[in-house]
Amino acid sequence: MGTEQLVQRRRHAMGPAYSHFYREPLYIVRGEGVWLYDDDGRRYLDCYNNVPSVGHCRPEIVDALSRQAATLNTHTRYLHHAIVEYAEMLADTLPGDLSVCTLVCTGTEANDLAYRIARAVTGNEGAICTHGAYHGNSTLVSELSPGFARKRPKPDVVADVMPPDVYRGPYRSNDPDYIEKYVQLVDDAVDELADNGHKPAMMIIDSIYDAAGIHTPPPEYQQRAHQRVRAAGGLVVCDEVQSGLTRLGDHWWGFMDSGVVPDIVTMGKPMGAGHPLAVVVTTPEIAADFARESSYFNTFGGNPVSATVGKAVLDIVQRDDLLSNVRKSGDYLLAGLRRLGEKHALIGDVRGKGLFLAVDLVRDRETREPAAAEAAEIMERMRESGVLVALIGEKRNAIKFRPPLVFTTEHADIALNALDQALEEEQ
Ligand SMILES: Cc1ncc(COP(=O)(O)O)c(C=O)c1O
């Protein structure tokens, strides 16, 4: 079946709300490692997908999944060793008292449950989230997602704060007090909630601000923001759906870069390497408080197949030392992107950490005017040369690199050449 025909059929069968990447949508039929293959057998280097964390269709994952699927798949109302083992393995990767896992299916569900727990434990209703953030698509969580999902006026139980953006934000790194000024915005958010008659149940923080354009918060910001939220009676929830599982290259979980320990951590996307698996982790104390008010059941969350897949993912991350791979490949890619920044005036900023990087394109390095149309063109040209990237940022003018964790320096060279060539053609 041709691509054009499939586009028409999809629109008819699934409606217009679904979007697709690229002017000419890709019809991908096979994946292997960091490579995707279209229906004509053409291969593309995947610099975008974080869900196939240990590589597309990794044989060990396929094997673990099919063996367990052929043996048993039920739910958490029966005892099963794999479910308990997975929770124990995950707790071993986390600092402090973060040791009690609730297994769910999506990042949205994880953040939804985190908010419920925070409200139950604190007795407060309010939530603080960051401008441009995306935390999921349920009715509740979309209110915490000013980036894409919140389409209605902000409810008065939610306050948005500007996360540290030292490139285009109101306070930049040349201001000696920029960190405290961003922290002050958290205090302002607490005041805004108080004016509306609310106290914060939680602040939900990304360990790297993806949807806002891939900004890495300074550790002092995270530390002070945690203090201010707790002083106001709220819990701190770190959303590790994007930044977790070694993605940032120094630790298993992004928040560990800042030396902080949140009250609740949410995880998703890469945890099941393509299988829907997400997790909420908290402390025994908070879990006990929540359990006094509520029980929890999720039909598919934590089924033995998901848990078995999750274990296989953690095994591979450990055995193949993907943390070191991310650091090595990420540093290499970052250095290469910075070299391209010296060559091409269109590159205004290169930022990010590990295998989570952004190349911010500007029309003018002084004004930093976003070069959105140019970024879209470059993304299309890279696709034509067989390299898949995406756009990010409020104006979608930054090229985003967030490949599977098994991405190597050889793959980075291919991506760098494709970007270099696309930028040449743009001039
Ligand atoms: C940071 C973050 N949190 C939560 C979510 C929601 O995850 P899901 O799409 O699995 O519901 C996303 C999805 O893009 C995300 O990027």
The ligand as a MOL file (V3000), in Angstrom:
LIG
                    3D

  0  0  0     0  0            999 V3000
M  V30 BEGIN CTAB
M  V30 COUNTS 16 16 0 0 0
M  V30 BEGIN ATOM
M  V30 1 C 8.0250 15.2590 30.2900 0
M  V30 2 C 6.8130 14.4430 29.9140 0
M  V30 3 N 5.9940 14.0350 30.8800 0
M  V30 4 C 4.8870 13.2960 30.5880 0
M  V30 5 C 4.5690 12.9580 29.2910 0
M  V30 6 C 3.3320 12.1580 28.9920 0
M  V30 7 O 3.6550 10.8470 28.6980 0
M  V30 8 P 2.6500 9.9090 27.8720 0
M  V30 9 O 2.6250 10.4010 26.4500 0
M  V30 10 O 3.2620 8.5380 28.0030 0
M  V30 11 O 1.3350 9.9980 28.5280 0
M  V30 12 C 5.4140 13.3560 28.2510 0
M  V30 13 C 5.1080 12.9820 26.8600 0
M  V30 14 O 5.6200 13.5100 25.8990 0
M  V30 15 C 6.5650 14.1340 28.5740 0
M  V30 16 O 7.3900 14.5480 27.6180 0
M  V30 END ATOM
M  V30 BEGIN BOND
M  V30 1 1 1 2
M  V30 2 1 2 3
M  V30 3 2 2 15
M  V30 4 2 3 4
M  V30 5 1 4 5
M  V30 6 1 5 6
M  V30 7 2 5 12
M  V30 8 1 6 7
M  V30 9 1 7 8
M  V30 10 2 8 9
M  V30 11 1 8 10
M  V30 12 1 8 11
M  V30 13 1 12 13
M  V30 14 1 12 15
M  V30 15 2 13 14
M  V30 16 1 15 16
M  V30 END BOND
M  V30 END CTAB
M  END
